[in-house]
């Protein structure tokens, strides 16, 4: 995400990185293992999360920092959801046998 050009902003990359990491720490929905690095006014978000909303919240937390030239979001969203969905399907199948699911007309999507 490119941000407006601001060549005369007085903060160094180190100061911008401190501001970004403080903003991430203060963001209640962003876990502590999400970090920011800054090089040549370009901020990069790093880490792994189980949820896409955390990735977006991290970006929102740092996007208003003055002096940044660009934001690159490299936060990886892990793929734990298929395992969770598999467990839900197994539970669904045990709780609602096939004949009951047919009568209810609400099968769990595959």
N, CA, C and O of each residue as an XYZ file, in Angstrom:
440
protein
N       0.848     -1.168      0.000
C       0.000      0.000      0.000
C       0.893      1.230      0.000
O       1.611      1.477      0.969
N       0.854      1.992     -1.065
C       1.652      3.214     -1.159
C       0.936      4.341     -0.425
O      -0.285      4.478     -0.508
N       1.704      5.132      0.283
C       1.157      6.261      1.026
C       1.633      7.560      0.393
O       2.586      7.550     -0.386
N       0.980      8.691      0.718
C       1.400      9.972      0.135
C       2.868     10.274      0.443
O       3.369      9.957      1.522
N       3.535     10.883     -0.511
C       4.944     11.225     -0.374
C       5.117     12.329      0.664
O       4.376     13.312      0.653
N       6.088     12.173      1.558
C       6.366     13.167      2.577
C       7.863     13.141      2.864
O       8.293     12.561      3.860
N       8.640     13.751      2.016
C      10.103     13.692      2.092
C      10.680     14.398      3.319
O      11.762     14.033      3.778
N       9.991     15.386      3.855
C      10.567     16.222      4.902
C      10.174     15.787      6.309
O      10.345     16.557      7.253
N       9.657     14.586      6.471
C       9.245     14.177      7.810
C      10.488     13.856      8.631
O      11.379     13.161      8.143
N      10.567     14.352      9.879
C      11.817     14.299     10.636
C      12.167     12.958     11.281
O      13.261     12.831     11.830
N      11.295     11.959     11.240
C      11.584     10.711     11.942
C      12.468      9.778     11.121
O      12.325      9.665      9.904
N      13.388      9.109     11.825
C      14.248      8.123     11.175
C      13.487      6.795     11.058
O      12.404      6.641     11.624
N      14.061      5.844     10.322
C      13.453      4.523     10.202
C      13.298      3.867     11.577
O      12.279      3.234     11.850
N      14.296      4.015     12.435
C      14.232      3.439     13.778
C      13.086      4.013     14.595
O      12.384      3.283     15.296
N      12.899      5.340     14.500
C      11.796      5.974     15.229
C      10.442      5.545     14.669
O       9.492      5.323     15.420
N      10.363      5.432     13.345
C       9.114      4.962     12.728
C       8.812      3.526     13.152
O       7.657      3.179     13.401
N       9.849      2.697     13.234
C       9.661      1.305     13.661
C       9.175      1.241     15.108
O       8.302      0.438     15.436
N       9.738      2.085     15.970
C       9.277      2.140     17.360
C       7.806      2.553     17.434
O       7.028      1.965     18.186
N       7.434      3.558     16.655
C       6.030      4.004     16.623
C       5.108      2.891     16.136
O       4.032      2.673     16.693
N       5.538      2.194     15.098
C       4.715      1.122     14.523
C       4.541     -0.016     15.522
O       3.429     -0.511     15.705
N       5.622     -0.435     16.167
C       5.516     -1.529     17.129
C       4.713     -1.120     18.359
O       4.024     -1.951     18.951
N       4.795      0.151     18.750
C       3.954      0.644     19.848
C       2.484      0.619     19.442
O       1.621      0.252     20.240
N       2.201      1.009     18.199
C       0.810      0.981     17.710
C       0.286     -0.448     17.676
O      -0.872     -0.686     18.017
N       1.115     -1.401     17.271
C       0.704     -2.802     17.256
C       0.467     -3.328     18.674
O      -0.473     -4.085     18.912
N       1.321     -2.925     19.604
C       1.160     -3.340     21.000
C      -0.137     -2.786     21.580
O      -0.811     -3.464     22.355
N      -0.485     -1.567     21.210
C      -1.701     -0.931     21.732
C      -2.981     -1.420     21.054
O      -4.074     -1.203     21.577
N      -2.863     -2.065     19.918
C      -4.032     -2.591     19.207
C      -4.488     -3.864     19.918
O      -3.775     -4.868     19.916
N      -5.650     -3.824     20.514
C      -6.098     -4.932     21.356
C      -6.343     -6.228     20.585
O      -6.254     -7.306     21.171
N      -6.644     -6.156     19.308
C      -6.929     -7.362     18.526
C      -5.699     -7.962     17.861
O      -5.794     -8.988     17.188
N      -4.546     -7.328     18.044
C      -3.316     -7.798     17.396
C      -2.452     -8.504     18.441
O      -2.086     -7.894     19.446
N      -2.117     -9.790     18.220
C      -1.279    -10.512     19.190
C       0.138     -9.944     19.240
O       0.587     -9.274     18.311
N       0.826    -10.224     20.335
C       2.153     -9.650     20.579
C       3.223    -10.159     19.621
O       4.276     -9.531     19.507
N       2.994    -11.277     18.926
C       4.034    -11.802     18.037
C       4.005    -11.169     16.646
O       4.828    -11.520     15.801
N       3.083    -10.250     16.391
C       3.061     -9.497     15.133
C       4.014     -8.316     15.297
O       3.883     -7.551     16.253
N       4.960     -8.157     14.393
C       5.993     -7.121     14.483
C       6.065     -6.306     13.214
O       5.579     -6.719     12.161
N       6.683     -5.130     13.330
C       6.893     -4.244     12.183
C       8.372     -3.937     12.051
O       9.078     -3.788     13.048
N       8.836     -3.844     10.811
C      10.185     -3.362     10.522
C      10.059     -2.220      9.517
O       9.117     -2.181      8.725
N      11.010     -1.298      9.554
C      10.994     -0.152      8.633
C      12.361     -0.015      7.998
O      13.384     -0.047      8.684
N      12.374      0.138      6.681
C      13.596      0.384      5.935
C      13.264      1.373      4.820
O      12.384      1.111      4.000
N      13.963      2.507      4.787
C      13.712      3.556      3.786
C      12.247      3.998      3.768
O      11.644      4.147      2.705
N      11.688      4.204      4.961
C      10.305      4.662      5.159
C       9.268      3.637      4.703
O       8.080      3.954      4.640
N       9.696      2.416      4.383
C       8.769      1.356      3.963
C       8.583      0.390      5.130
O       9.527     -0.276      5.555
N       7.368      0.322      5.638
C       7.050     -0.522      6.781
C       6.614     -1.898      6.295
O       5.833     -2.014      5.351
N       7.125     -2.939      6.947
C       6.734     -4.312      6.642
C       6.190     -4.951      7.900
O       6.853     -4.955      8.938
N       4.974     -5.495      7.814
C       4.363     -6.222      8.927
C       4.695     -7.693      8.787
O       4.557     -8.269      7.708
N       5.137     -8.306      9.890
C       5.575     -9.703      9.878
C       4.908    -10.485     11.002
O       4.609     -9.936     12.062
N       4.679    -11.763     10.763
C       4.128    -12.643     11.786
C       3.156    -13.634     11.187
O       2.961    -13.683      9.972
N       2.549    -14.423     12.054
C       1.567    -15.424     11.642
C       0.377    -15.348     12.577
O       0.531    -15.153     13.782
N      -0.807    -15.502     12.016
C      -2.036    -15.489     12.799
C      -2.996    -16.537     12.255
O      -2.838    -17.023     11.135
N      -3.984    -16.871     13.059
C      -4.995    -17.833     12.626
C      -6.174    -17.151     11.933
O      -7.017    -17.825     11.342
N      -6.238    -15.842     12.000
C      -7.434    -15.125     11.535
C      -7.066    -13.969     10.613
O      -6.126    -13.222     10.885
N      -7.810    -13.828      9.525
C      -7.571    -12.747      8.556
C      -7.850    -11.376      9.157
O      -7.199    -10.399      8.789
N      -8.809    -11.288     10.079
C      -9.125     -9.980     10.653
C      -7.940     -9.416     11.431
O      -7.780     -8.198     11.503
N      -7.107    -10.278     12.014
C      -5.927     -9.812     12.748
C      -4.957     -9.152     11.777
O      -4.353     -8.127     12.093
N      -4.812     -9.739     10.606
C      -3.941     -9.182      9.565
C      -4.388     -7.765      9.193
O      -3.566     -6.858      9.066
N      -5.698     -7.591      9.021
C      -6.235     -6.275      8.663
C      -6.139     -5.287      9.821
O      -5.850     -4.109      9.611
N      -6.381     -5.760     11.038
C      -6.273     -4.874     12.210
C      -4.850     -4.366     12.386
O      -4.647     -3.215     12.771
N      -3.870     -5.206     12.112
C      -2.474     -4.783     12.211
C      -2.182     -3.676     11.207
O      -1.518     -2.692     11.535
N      -2.680     -3.839      9.982
C      -2.483     -2.799      8.965
C      -3.143     -1.501      9.403
O      -2.545     -0.430      9.302
N      -4.384     -1.597      9.892
C      -5.094     -0.392     10.341
C      -4.363      0.308     11.486
O      -4.374      1.536     11.581
N      -3.732     -0.477     12.350
C      -3.041      0.094     13.512
C      -1.872      0.981     13.111
O      -1.543      1.928     13.825
N      -1.239      0.686     11.973
C      -0.035      1.432     11.583
C      -0.244      2.388     10.414
O       0.652      3.173     10.105
N      -1.390      2.345      9.762
C      -1.543      3.116      8.524
C      -1.567      4.631      8.720
O      -1.346      5.369      7.761
N      -1.826      5.107      9.919
C      -1.876      6.555     10.146
C      -0.573      7.140     10.684
O      -0.527      8.319     11.034
N       0.468      6.346     10.753
C       1.754      6.855     11.236
C       2.342      7.790     10.189
O       2.536      7.410      9.035
N       2.618      9.001     10.606
C       3.156     10.016      9.707
C       4.598      9.706      9.336
O       5.400      9.337     10.195
N       4.926      9.856      8.062
C       6.292      9.689      7.599
C       6.558      8.388      6.876
O       7.639      8.207      6.315
N       5.599      7.476      6.877
C       5.791      6.211      6.157
C       5.576      6.421      4.668
O       4.706      7.192      4.263
N       6.366      5.738      3.855
C       6.210      5.818      2.412
C       5.344      4.704      1.850
O       4.678      4.883      0.830
N       5.351      3.538      2.525
C       4.569      2.396      2.043
C       4.410      1.395      3.178
O       5.199      1.375      4.123
N       3.377      0.566      3.069
C       3.148     -0.520      4.024
C       3.028     -1.820      3.232
O       2.238     -1.916      2.293
N       3.813     -2.809      3.618
C       3.718     -4.145      3.034
C       3.280     -5.094      4.138
O       3.937     -5.203      5.173
N       2.166     -5.779      3.912
C       1.624     -6.671      4.929
C       1.997     -8.112      4.577
O       1.388     -8.722      3.698
N       3.003     -8.647      5.271
C       3.457    -10.016      5.048
C       2.983    -10.952      6.158
O       3.539    -12.036      6.331
N       1.965    -10.544      6.907
C       1.436    -11.401      7.958
C       0.757    -12.596      7.305
O      -0.124    -12.445      6.459
N       1.178    -13.772      7.709
C       0.660    -15.017      7.151
C      -0.549    -15.488      7.966
O      -0.501    -15.526      9.196
N      -1.619    -15.841      7.276
C      -2.786    -16.417      7.940
C      -2.656    -17.931      7.819
O      -2.693    -18.484      6.720
N      -2.505    -18.598      8.971
C      -2.317    -20.052      8.948
C      -3.608    -20.752      8.548
O      -4.681    -20.150      8.549
N      -3.492    -21.998      8.214
C      -4.627    -22.763      7.703
C      -5.150    -23.751      8.742
O      -5.298    -24.937      8.446
N      -5.430    -23.278      9.956
C      -5.988    -24.147     10.984
C      -7.480    -24.355     10.805
O      -8.034    -25.322     11.327
N      -8.135    -23.473     10.084
C      -9.583    -23.560      9.942
C     -10.058    -24.879      9.333
O     -11.077    -25.394      9.795
N      -9.398    -25.463      8.333
C      -9.885    -26.739      7.817
C      -9.957    -27.819      8.894
O     -10.875    -28.640      8.888
N      -8.983    -27.825      9.830
C      -9.023    -28.810     10.909
C     -10.205    -28.552     11.832
O     -10.872    -29.492     12.263
N     -10.467    -27.302     12.136
C     -11.605    -26.952     12.987
C     -12.900    -27.321     12.285
O     -13.790    -27.912     12.896
N     -13.014    -26.978     11.008
C     -14.224    -27.306     10.255
C     -14.425    -28.812     10.186
O     -15.560    -29.284     10.236
N     -13.347    -29.570     10.073
C     -13.440    -31.028     10.062
C     -14.013    -31.542     11.379
O     -14.836    -32.457     11.389
N     -13.580    -30.954     12.481
C     -14.116    -31.355     13.790
C     -15.595    -31.014     13.906
O     -16.377    -31.792     14.455
N     -15.975    -29.856     13.391
C     -17.386    -29.466     13.420
C     -18.212    -30.432     12.596
O     -19.302    -30.829     13.008
N     -17.702    -30.811     11.438
C     -18.422    -31.779     10.590
C     -18.581    -33.121     11.294
O     -19.651    -33.728     11.241
N     -17.518    -33.588     11.955
C     -17.596    -34.856     12.680
C     -18.641    -34.783     13.785
O     -19.441    -35.703     13.956
N     -18.629    -33.688     14.531
C     -19.613    -33.502     15.591
C     -21.017    -33.446     15.011
O     -21.940    -34.055     15.553
N     -21.184    -32.724     13.921
C     -22.483    -32.611     13.246
C     -23.001    -33.995     12.849
O     -24.172    -34.316     13.050
N     -22.106    -34.804     12.284
C     -22.493    -36.141     11.856
C     -22.878    -37.042     13.029
O     -23.764    -37.886     12.898
N     -22.213    -36.865     14.181
C     -22.556    -37.673     15.344
C     -23.857    -37.221     15.992
O     -24.659    -38.048     16.427
N     -24.068    -35.904     16.056
C     -25.255    -35.368     16.713
C     -26.503    -35.546     15.847
O     -27.574    -35.880     16.353
N     -26.361    -35.327     14.570
C     -27.498    -35.426     13.659
C     -27.255    -36.541     12.646
O     -26.594    -36.315     11.632
N     -27.781    -37.745     12.905
C     -27.642    -38.817     11.922
C     -28.251    -38.411     10.585
O     -29.022    -37.454     10.511
N     -27.904    -39.137      9.540
C     -28.310    -38.788      8.175
C     -29.814    -38.587      8.061
O     -30.248    -37.610      7.450
N     -30.629    -39.483      8.632
C     -32.080    -39.343      8.460
C     -32.613    -38.080      9.131
O     -33.573    -37.487      8.640
N     -32.012    -37.657     10.241
C     -32.459    -36.419     10.890
C     -32.012    -35.213     10.066
O     -32.782    -34.268      9.892
N     -30.771    -35.233      9.555
C     -30.299    -34.115      8.728
C     -31.156    -33.969      7.489
O     -31.434    -32.851      7.056
N     -31.582    -35.094      6.908
C     -32.431    -35.042      5.717
C     -33.766    -34.388      6.055
O     -34.271    -33.565      5.292
N     -34.332    -34.754      7.196
C     -35.601    -34.166      7.617
C     -35.450    -32.671      7.938
O     -36.345    -31.875      7.653
N     -34.319    -32.308      8.527
C     -34.090    -30.906      8.873
C     -33.775    -30.049      7.650
O     -33.940    -28.829      7.674
N     -33.331    -30.685      6.606
C     -32.965    -30.004      5.359
C     -31.900    -28.930      5.592
O     -31.945    -27.849      5.005
N     -30.945    -29.255      6.461
C     -29.871    -28.296      6.704
C     -28.535    -29.023      6.858
O     -27.918    -28.974      7.922
N     -28.099    -29.682      5.819
C     -26.807    -30.369      5.915
C     -25.674    -29.359      6.032
O     -25.756    -28.244      5.517
N     -24.634    -29.767      6.709
C     -23.453    -28.931      6.829
C     -22.747    -28.892      5.479
O     -22.500    -29.948      4.896
N     -22.420    -27.734      4.971
C     -21.766    -27.635      3.655
C     -20.434    -28.368      3.642
O     -19.705    -28.356      4.634
N     -20.121    -28.991      2.547
C     -18.860    -29.727      2.380
C     -17.872    -28.905      1.604
O     -16.752    -29.354      1.361
